[in-house]
Amino acid sequence: MVTLNAVEVTPDYAHAKVYFSLLRGDPEETAAGLNAAAGFLRNGLFKRLHIHTVPTLHFIFDRTTERAADMNALIARAVASRAKEEGEP
């Protein structure tokens, strides 16, 4: 499953960076697939949006969720270690 996290559009609407995350799968393979489908997706946006310029889409894997999970694991280990140390006489 792919989650779109954010989109950054250039001021002239020429390009859009689309940041995504994954629950499972290979980020590089997914980015390649999304970028290969970017023209098709852009065409779909063009048909639905009523704006003069539809940006070229560039898909980028966003590691924010992955980093947050790593940080939570580190904090949990530190808290468990501290509790263990304080519990020992």
N, C-alpha and C positions, 0 to 999 in steps of 0.2 A: 504494500500500500504506500502510495506517495502522498505526502502532505506538502502543500505549498505554504511556505512560511512568510515570504515577503517578496515584493517586487519593487525594483528601483528602475524608474524610467528617466531617460535623459530629457533635458528640457525641450529638445526639439522633437520628442517622441520617435526618434529614429531607432533606438535600441532599448530593450528592457532586460534587466538581469532578474531571472526568476529563481529564487532560492527555495530548495526543496529538501525534505528529510524523508527517511525511510524507516519503516518498522522492521522490515527484513529485506535482504537482497544486497546486491553489489552496487555501491554508489556510482562507480565509474561506468558500469554497464547501463545502469538506469539513466545516467546523464547522457550517455551516447545515444540511447534510444529516444529520450526526450528531445535532444538536439536534432536527431534525424527527423523527428515528427514536427519540428518547430514550424516549418512552412505550412503544413496541414493545419496546425493549431492556429497559426496566424491568419490563415484564410478563414477559419471558423470565426475568429474574433472580428475580422473585417466585415463578415456578413451580419454579425450581431451588433457591433458598435457603430454608431453613426458619427464617426470622427474622420477627419481628413487623412490622418496618417496613423496607421497601425504599426507599432514598433516590431522590429526583428527581435525574436525571443532567443535568449541565451540562458540555458538552464545550468545552475551551479548548486552542487551539493552543500547544504548548510549543516555544519557540524555542531551547532549550538546545542541541540538536544543531546547529542552524544557527549559533549563536554560537560553539560549539566549533570548527566547521569554519573559520569566519572567523578565529578566534584562531590556529589552526594555520597558516593561510595567511600571516598576519602574521608569525608566528615564523619560518616558512620563508624569507620574504623578508628578514627582518632577518639571519638566519644567512647567507644567500647574499650579501647586501650586505657583511656584515662579512668574509666569506671573500674576497670580491673586493677589498676595501680592503686587507686584510692581505697579499694576494698581489701587489699592485702595489708597485714600488720607490719 
